[in-house]
């Protein structure tokens, strides 16, 4: 597949409209400079289009237009695609693990909990990137869709709970669309069960509503803590689907002897 230039992207966005809220938001979010990449089998009149952002991949179009080798750059990605792509994905990778996903939409207004003494909940801003980076590798995924801690800090789409200069919890728009904004949150292990993430999510949802958008929330079916957090924050189940975790390129795809 070839990477598309920004000038080619707007006409391709309709390929991804009408899907689950979080997936539609991902495609739109990837239009922002540095947020993600758009790919196609050819630049003019493409038959197959892909969007990659933060380890997620959307595939649409005709899978017969691609050889398995074309998908090699998307190893270790979470892929959402119509069922017709499954034979191609199975040929392209040595592992393909189905993963049931649940998408929620914010339906119920929830009062923001009062943070503990000494903790302040506020919008992230320039200058907070050092505190975000200090969260460590286990929480680095929270800024992946914005490219870096500084990208998230400068986006205006994140809220965090601070104790002095330390970030204890973060909630952010992970994928920003024109209708939905898909929300993500994380809390440092030693400050869980203090409702800090809920306070951040509540503030973020108010922000999203003020922009005229609707908050959504996507997580794995087996991630019970995330599902409970979504319900507590006022999200209700809207859609269920399956995406697939890819392994490494299959040996024959990589040009090796099987």
RAHUGI-V944994 format. One record per residue. N is the residue number from 0. RES is the residue in one letter. PSI is psi in degrees with one decimal (* if undefined). Layout:
{{N RES PSI} {N RES PSI}}
This chain:
{{0 X 156.9} {1 X 145.7} {2 X 133.8} {3 X 151.3} {4 X 157.3} {5 X -33.2} {6 X -20.6} {7 X -6.6} {8 X -43.9} {9 X -38.6} {10 X -16.7} {11 X -14.1} {12 X -38.4} {13 X -19.1} {14 X -25.5} {15 X 0.5} {16 X 150.9} {17 X 1.4} {18 X -168.2} {19 X 144.7} {20 X -45.7} {21 X -35.2} {22 X -39.6} {23 X -42.2} {24 X -36.4} {25 X -47.1} {26 X -41.6} {27 X -39.0} {28 X -36.9} {29 X -8.2} {30 X -22.9} {31 X 140.9} {32 X 127.5} {33 X -2.9} {34 X -37.9} {35 X -172.4} {36 X 143.4} {37 X 139.1} {38 X 157.9} {39 X 164.1} {40 X -23.9} {41 X 156.6} {42 X -34.5} {43 X 129.8} {44 X 58.2} {45 X 150.6} {46 X -24.1} {47 X 135.6} {48 X 142.2} {49 X 146.7} {50 X 127.9} {51 X 133.1} {52 X 127.3} {53 X 40.9} {54 X 5.8} {55 X 147.9} {56 X 132.0} {57 X 135.3} {58 X 134.7} {59 X 155.5} {60 X -144.3} {61 X 109.5} {62 X -21.4} {63 X -8.4} {64 X -6.5} {65 X 138.6} {66 X 156.1} {67 X -33.6} {68 X -27.3} {69 X -22.5} {70 X -0.4} {71 X -35.3} {72 X -10.8} {73 X 31.1} {74 X 149.0} {75 X 40.9} {76 X 156.5} {77 X 114.3} {78 X 129.6} {79 X 119.5} {80 X 154.4} {81 X 157.6} {82 X -25.9} {83 X -16.0} {84 X -9.7} {85 X -42.7} {86 X -39.9} {87 X -45.4} {88 X -40.3} {89 X -33.4} {90 X -29.0} {91 X -26.1} {92 X 152.2} {93 X -8.9} {94 X 137.8} {95 X 106.3} {96 X 117.7} {97 X 144.3} {98 X 112.4} {99 X 132.6} {100 X 151.5} {101 X 132.5} {102 X 129.1} {103 X 153.7} {104 X 141.0} {105 X 121.2} {106 X -22.2} {107 X 127.0} {108 X 132.7} {109 X 131.0} {110 X 143.2} {111 X 129.9} {112 X 150.2} {113 X 126.9} {114 X 157.6} {115 X 163.0} {116 X 133.1} {117 X -1.2} {118 X 133.4} {119 X 131.9} {120 X 122.1} {121 X 168.4} {122 X 139.8} {123 X 148.9} {124 X 169.2} {125 X 135.9} {126 X -15.1} {127 X -0.3} {128 X -33.3} {129 X -41.9} {130 X -36.8} {131 X -42.4} {132 X -30.2} {133 X -8.0} {134 X -26.2} {135 X 170.8} {136 X -30.8} {137 X -25.3} {138 X 6.2} {139 X -22.1} {140 X -24.2} {141 X -25.8} {142 X 2.1} {143 X -37.1} {144 X -12.1} {145 X 3.4} {146 X -27.7} {147 X 166.4} {148 X -38.4} {149 X -32.7} {150 X -43.3} {151 X -44.0} {152 X -37.8} {153 X -8.6} {154 X -27.3} {155 X 8.7} {156 X 24.2} {157 X 148.9} {158 X 146.8} {159 X 153.9} {160 X 123.7} {161 X 138.9} {162 X 102.6} {163 X -118.8} {164 X 8.1} {165 X 132.3} {166 X 125.5} {167 X -29.6} {168 X 151.0} {169 X 139.7} {170 X 137.4} {171 X 159.1} {172 X 114.4} {173 X -43.3} {174 X 122.4} {175 X 116.3} {176 X -178.3} {177 X -14.6} {178 X -49.1} {179 X 148.7} {180 X 116.2} {181 X 127.9} {182 X 144.4} {183 X 153.4} {184 X 158.8} {185 X 147.0} {186 X 138.9} {187 X 144.4} {188 X -38.4} {189 X 5.5} {190 X 22.4} {191 X 163.8} {192 X 23.8} {193 X 8.0} {194 X 25.4} {195 X -43.3} {196 X -39.6} {197 X -41.9} {198 X -40.6} {199 X -43.2} {200 X -41.6} {201 X -45.5} {202 X -41.5} {203 X -42.9} {204 X -36.7} {205 X -40.7} {206 X -49.3} {207 X -44.2} {208 X -37.0} {209 X -25.4} {210 X -2.1} {211 X 17.0} {212 X 170.9} {213 X 127.8} {214 X 138.9} {215 X 168.8} {216 X 125.4} {217 X 132.6} {218 X 170.0} {219 X 147.7} {220 X -35.0} {221 X 4.3} {222 X 78.8} {223 X -41.3} {224 X -39.1} {225 X -40.8} {226 X -40.6} {227 X -40.1} {228 X -40.1} {229 X -47.5} {230 X -44.6} {231 X -34.0} {232 X 0.4} {233 X 12.5} {234 X 146.2} {235 X 147.2} {236 X 131.7} {237 X -35.4} {238 X 146.1} {239 X 140.0} {240 X 177.4} {241 X 131.9} {242 X 172.8} {243 X 130.2} {244 X 122.0} {245 X 149.9} {246 X -140.0} {247 X 157.8} {248 X 136.6} {249 X 151.0} {250 X -38.8} {251 X -29.0} {252 X -38.6} {253 X -2.0} {254 X 15.6} {255 X 165.2} {256 X 129.1} {257 X *}}
